[in-house]
Structures are given as C-alpha cells and as structure tokens.
Amino acid sequence: MQKSKMFFEDFEVGLVIKTESKKITKKEIISFAKNYDPQDFHIDENKAKKGPFGTLVSSGFMTLGISFTQFFETGVVKETSMGAWGIDELRWTYPVYPDDKLKSEVKVIEKKLSSKKPNKGTVRTLNTVTNQDDKVVMTWIANFLIKTKS
Amino acid sequence: MQKSKMFFEDFEVGLVIKTESKKITKKEIISFAKNYDPQDFHIDENKAKKGPFGTLVSSGFMTLGISFTQFFETGVVKETSMGAWGIDELRWTYPVYPDDKLKSEVKVIEKKLSSKKPNKGTVRTLNTVTNQDDKVVMTWIANFLIKTKS
C-alpha cells in the first residue's frame, strides 16, 4: 500500500509506519552474500550444515537492506529522503532462514532540524524487523535526513 | 595478502588489520541499490544530478557490505567467525562515488568471552573505510562472534 509523501515536519515522535512483508529465498541469500558477506553459512548450503546455525541463514547486511527498502517502498520518503548519516544499536536477535517472510515497523523516536541547513532535518527511527512467527530478527536505529517543506 | 587464521584468543586490543583496496563501479552501485536501497541518487544517474549529492553515490549499505567483505577476505576469521550480534555507531561521513577505491582498517577495541558458551567470544572492532584520497567515508563498530581455541 503506497502511503503519502512526508516531509520533516510531518514526522511526529511516536508515529509508527508498517511495511508490507517480503519472502526471503535461498537464491537471494546466496546471491547477496557472494558479494557482500561471503561466509560459508551464507553461501554454501552443505558447509552451513556444520556451521554455527546448522543451516543457511541470511546475511545480516541483507536483512538490513531489505528492511530499509521495505520502508522506502511505502512511499513516504521517496521524494523527501536526502540520505542518512548513520545507524545506532543494530542488533541481530534471531536468524533469518530461507523462506522466512519479513516485515518491518518504523517508529519515530526523535527529530531535529539541521542547524546548518534548514532545508532538512534528522528523523531518528527505531526499526523492528519480524518474521512470519512475529519473532524479532533485527532492530536498528536509523538517522535519516528528510527535506523540510520550506 | 591472505593472513593467518585467528581465534578469539589471538585478537588483542589495539591490533589493527588492514585490507586490500577495491574499486567501486557505477554498475555495481546501481545493481546493488535496485534491490537494497532504491533511492534515485543510487539507481538513476540523471535524477541523481538533481538530488542531494549532485551525482550518483553508493548506498551506505553497500559500503558496509564491502567493508565487511574486505575484512573477511583477509582470511583471519574465515574459519573462526560464528557471525555477529550487532553494529554500533555507524557513520557515513563522506559520499562514495563511482570509481572510488575503498580500503578498510579494522581495529580491535574490546573483547569478551561468552559467559554462556565458552566456545566463543565477542571481538569488538572499530572499522574505518577510506577512499583513494584517504578521506574517511564510513566508520562502524562491529560486534563479531569468534571461536575460541578450546
């Protein structure tokens, strides 16, 4: 469901934005990890069986990119995002397995107008990614830069 | 240069591991971002010209994956990594442009044996990614889980 465009002023602390869910495939896990996280438990199904997870799991970096993309695809910052300056307290709390269905929830926890450039401000959000069993697999705090209306 | 395998015990606070450098291409920037960060300034060269960076830039999530992979490819944790539980204080400090050459430096800042599972411990590192002009483009703290010898 495409949501309306939001400027910095439209984000209120406490606001929660929920995303659609996405199915993670074994093919995507391996394909991503070959370039960005080539550990055996992300790229080799046989070796993964003897690894720390006992099976193939998603790279946490991929879960991060998917989580952001889920938020972006809601449409709220498609025209107002000016990037981001950082991430805080990212935690991988549970493995992401092939065929998991992930969804994200983005909660505004703080906002601050830029003191140098008043055409933008930081919107700080706590992002929670859950699987099909509502188990939390990842949380992270994003510091997004969002355009102001003026 | 392939370095020797390191267990938890081998990581000492203050140790610095330097990686090879890698050239970032426009093709890779666009290809990554289409799936994991589909903002105009990462996927559309023309729209990017009117965007906040005035040109196409790498997704910060891609820079992160590349930075980890550069560390992993040194070989030190290829057989001893048991994953990671989180990231702290990730900062994107300067844009990554097409044709930039990135390298990473990984400094051990803390280590702690797992109280529950003595077969592993957390190695906390400060990772600094620089471009061909030695400009810092990203810093991040990783919390890696590394096997013990026993």
Interface residues (C-beta under 8 A of the other chain):
Chain A: F32 N35 Y36 D37 P38 Q39 F41 P52 F53 S59 G60 F61 M62 L64 G65 I66 F68 T69 F72 E73 S81 M82 G83 A84 W85 G86 I87 D88 E89 L90 R91 W92 W140 L145
Chain B: F32 N35 Y36 D37 P38 Q39 F41 P52 F53 S59 G60 F61 M62 L64 G65 I66 F68 T69 F72 E73 S81 M82 G83 A84 W85 G86 I87 D88 E89 L90 R91 W92 W140 L145
